[in-house]
Amino acid sequence: MMVAVVSLLDAEHSKIVNGIIDDLERIFGLRGVKITADPHITWLICEVEKLAQLKTYLSEAAGQTNSVRVKTTGLGIFPGEHPVVFVPVIRADGFNQVHAELYRGIRTFSRNTINFYDPDNWVPHISLALRDTTPKILPEIISYLNKRTYNWDIELNNFSILRSENNQFRQDTTYLFTSKPVVIN
């Protein structure tokens, strides 16, 4: 089963990001980023045979993790046939340590961990547009998004499992950094 391990954004920043995503849909018809329901930062994507093993690991990890403050700035683009437009998250020591521990721990029982999430390659970000973008429309999107600033200070306080189902990522379980699971249906 393909899963993403993410941290969902707090209510304030989720509202801001969803507002931008809604504007991009209204103005440019972009809906691809809505493959996930909630704005988040992805720690890694991998394939697991036993979801219960991942849940146990994340519950334990959440119980040993303090909230992590991250900062964002600017806009970024992953180029390609369908460019990804995102807000970069600045990598800092505490944030990098949490990522490296998660990556190492989850790799011990997962398969096909996507290389982009290797600690040496990881570019943490908050996606604004993906899948239905094109190089042709990209300049208009950037011109529109360039009217805002993206200097956010966000507190991450959870690990959440998003399961891949029918080309969508659906929330499964969220573990607050107090180690209490919250099941989302």
C-alpha positions as CSV (number, residue, x, y, z in Angstrom):
1,M,0.0,0.0,0.0
2,M,1.4,3.4,-1.0
3,V,1.3,6.0,1.8
4,A,2.5,9.5,2.6
5,V,3.6,10.5,6.0
6,V,2.9,14.2,6.4
7,S,2.3,16.9,9.0
8,L,-1.0,18.7,8.5
9,L,-0.8,22.4,8.8
10,D,-2.5,24.3,11.6
11,A,-6.0,25.8,11.1
12,E,-4.6,29.3,10.3
13,H,-2.2,28.2,7.6
14,S,-4.6,25.6,6.2
15,K,-7.1,28.4,5.6
16,I,-4.5,30.5,3.9
17,V,-3.3,27.7,1.6
18,N,-6.8,26.5,0.8
19,G,-7.7,30.1,-0.1
20,I,-4.8,30.2,-2.6
21,I,-5.7,26.8,-4.0
22,D,-9.4,27.9,-4.4
23,D,-8.2,31.1,-6.2
24,L,-6.1,29.0,-8.6
25,E,-9.0,26.8,-9.3
26,R,-11.4,29.7,-9.9
27,I,-9.0,31.7,-12.0
28,F,-7.0,29.0,-13.8
29,G,-9.2,25.9,-13.5
30,L,-6.5,24.1,-11.5
31,R,-7.7,21.2,-9.3
32,G,-4.9,18.7,-9.4
33,V,-3.5,19.7,-6.0
34,K,-6.8,18.6,-4.5
35,I,-5.6,14.9,-4.6
36,T,-5.1,15.5,-0.9
37,A,-7.8,17.1,1.2
38,D,-5.7,19.1,3.5
39,P,-2.6,21.3,3.2
40,H,0.5,19.6,4.6
41,I,4.2,19.1,4.5
42,T,5.3,15.6,3.3
43,W,8.0,13.9,5.3
44,L,8.1,10.9,2.9
45,I,6.1,8.7,0.6
46,C,6.7,4.9,0.6
47,E,5.0,1.5,0.2
48,V,4.2,-0.5,3.3
49,E,3.0,-4.1,3.6
50,K,1.5,-3.7,7.1
51,L,-0.2,-0.4,7.8
52,A,-0.4,-1.4,11.5
53,Q,3.4,-1.4,11.7
54,L,3.6,2.2,10.4
55,K,0.8,3.2,12.8
56,T,2.7,1.7,15.8
57,Y,6.0,3.4,14.7
58,L,4.3,6.8,14.2
59,S,2.5,6.6,17.5
60,E,5.8,6.0,19.3
61,A,7.6,8.7,17.3
62,A,4.9,11.2,18.0
63,G,5.2,10.5,21.7
64,Q,8.9,11.4,21.5
65,T,8.6,14.4,19.2
66,N,8.1,18.0,20.3
67,S,6.3,20.4,18.1
68,V,8.6,21.8,15.3
69,R,8.5,25.4,14.1
70,V,9.2,25.9,10.5
71,K,9.5,29.0,8.3
72,T,8.6,29.4,4.7
73,T,9.5,31.9,2.1
74,G,9.0,32.6,-1.6
75,L,7.7,30.3,-4.3
76,G,9.3,27.3,-5.9
77,I,8.8,25.2,-9.0
78,F,9.6,21.6,-9.7
79,P,9.9,21.7,-13.5
80,G,8.4,19.1,-15.9
81,E,5.5,18.4,-18.2
82,H,3.2,19.3,-15.2
83,P,5.2,21.7,-13.1
84,V,4.6,21.8,-9.4
85,V,4.2,25.2,-7.8
86,F,4.9,25.3,-4.1
87,V,5.9,27.4,-1.1
88,P,9.4,26.2,0.1
89,V,9.9,25.3,3.8
90,I,13.3,26.4,5.1
91,R,15.3,23.4,6.4
92,A,16.6,24.0,9.9
93,D,18.4,21.6,12.4
94,G,15.4,20.4,14.5
95,F,13.2,20.0,11.4
96,N,16.0,18.1,9.6
97,Q,16.5,15.8,12.6
98,V,12.8,14.8,12.8
99,H,12.9,14.1,9.1
100,A,16.1,12.0,9.2
101,E,14.8,10.0,12.2
102,L,11.4,9.3,10.4
103,Y,13.2,8.4,7.2
104,R,15.6,6.0,8.9
105,G,12.9,4.4,11.0
106,I,10.3,3.9,8.4
107,R,12.8,2.6,5.8
108,T,13.5,-0.4,8.1
109,F,10.0,-1.8,7.3
110,S,8.9,-0.1,4.1
111,R,9.6,-0.7,0.4
112,N,10.0,1.7,-2.5
113,T,10.7,4.8,-0.4
114,I,10.7,7.5,-3.1
115,N,14.2,8.9,-3.5
116,F,13.0,12.6,-3.4
117,Y,12.5,12.1,0.4
118,D,16.1,10.9,1.1
119,P,17.5,13.4,3.6
120,D,20.1,14.5,1.1
121,N,17.5,15.2,-1.6
122,W,14.4,16.3,0.4
123,V,12.9,19.7,-0.5
124,P,10.2,20.3,2.0
125,H,7.3,22.3,0.6
126,I,3.6,23.2,0.6
127,S,2.1,22.4,-2.8
128,L,-0.1,25.0,-4.4
129,A,-0.6,23.5,-7.9
130,L,0.3,20.2,-9.4
131,R,-0.7,17.6,-11.9
132,D,-2.9,19.9,-14.1
133,T,-0.4,22.7,-14.6
134,T,1.5,23.2,-17.9
135,P,4.6,25.1,-18.8
136,K,2.4,27.3,-21.0
137,I,0.2,28.5,-18.2
138,L,3.0,28.6,-15.6
139,P,4.0,32.3,-16.2
140,E,0.4,33.4,-15.6
141,I,0.2,31.4,-12.4
142,I,3.5,32.8,-11.1
143,S,2.5,36.3,-12.0
144,Y,-0.7,35.9,-10.1
145,L,1.0,34.3,-7.0
146,N,3.7,36.8,-7.0
147,K,1.3,39.4,-5.6
148,R,1.5,37.8,-2.2
149,T,4.2,37.1,0.3
150,Y,4.8,33.6,1.7
151,N,6.8,34.3,4.9
152,W,5.0,32.0,7.3
153,D,5.9,30.7,10.7
154,I,4.2,27.4,11.2
155,E,4.1,25.0,14.2
156,L,3.9,21.4,13.2
157,N,2.4,19.2,15.9
158,N,1.4,15.9,14.2
159,F,2.3,13.0,11.9
160,S,-0.6,12.0,9.6
161,I,-0.9,9.0,7.3
162,L,-2.4,9.6,3.9
163,R,-3.3,6.4,2.0
164,S,-3.3,6.3,-1.8
165,E,-6.7,5.3,-3.0
166,N,-8.1,5.8,-6.6
167,N,-5.4,8.4,-7.5
168,Q,-6.2,10.4,-4.3
169,F,-4.5,10.6,-0.9
170,R,-7.0,10.1,1.9
171,Q,-6.4,10.7,5.6
172,D,-6.1,7.6,7.6
173,T,-4.8,8.4,11.1
174,T,-3.2,11.5,12.7
175,Y,-0.9,11.3,15.7
176,L,-0.5,14.4,17.7
177,F,2.9,14.9,19.2
178,T,1.3,13.8,22.5
179,S,1.1,10.3,21.0
180,K,-2.7,10.2,20.9
181,P,-4.2,8.9,17.6
182,V,-7.1,10.8,16.0
183,V,-8.9,8.7,13.4
184,I,-10.2,10.7,10.5
185,N,-12.8,9.1,8.2
